[in-house]
Amino acid sequence: MKRSLVRLDKPDRFMLADVPEVIGRDPGCDMALEDKQVSWHHARIELSGDASTFIVDLASRNGVYVNNVRVVRQQLRHLDLIEIGKTMFRFFEGNVYLDSDLISHCS
């Protein structure tokens, strides 16, 4: 199954591979973010044996949030909202998403 993270502030879509992917401010990260609230190696996306997708906080200073809840390790579900620093993503499983799926929560 195809999995992706879509940034809510830019037209960036990251297709997720079947290997762990690191998110952080380090330009060498699989997903490098220019966000001062993001640690050099902030989080990792990984796949479990049953093909579930997880996000893992790599002991970051500002944490990882899924649907507005701080998490250490969390299974991701279709349309989950992920916050890393000030950068927001929507998680997708499958090939198609609608523009309305990208709408963020209201503050």
Stockholm file with secondary structure:
# STOCKHOLM 1.0

chainA/1-107         MKRSLVRLDKPDRFMLADVPEVIGRDPGCDMALEDKQVSWHHARIELSGDASTFIVDLASRNGVYVNNVRVVRQQLRHLDLIEIGKTMFRFFEGNVYLDSDLISHCS
#=GR chainA/1-107 SS CCEEEEESSSSCEEECCSSCEEEESSTTSSEECCCTTSCTTCEEEEECTTSCEEEEECSCSSCEEETTEEESEEECCTTCEEEETTEEEEEEESSCCCGGGGCCCCC
#=GC SS_cons         CCEEEEESSSSCEEECCSSCEEEESSTTSSEECCCTTSCTTCEEEEECTTSCEEEEECSCSSCEEETTEEESEEECCTTCEEEETTEEEEEEESSCCCGGGGCCCCC
//
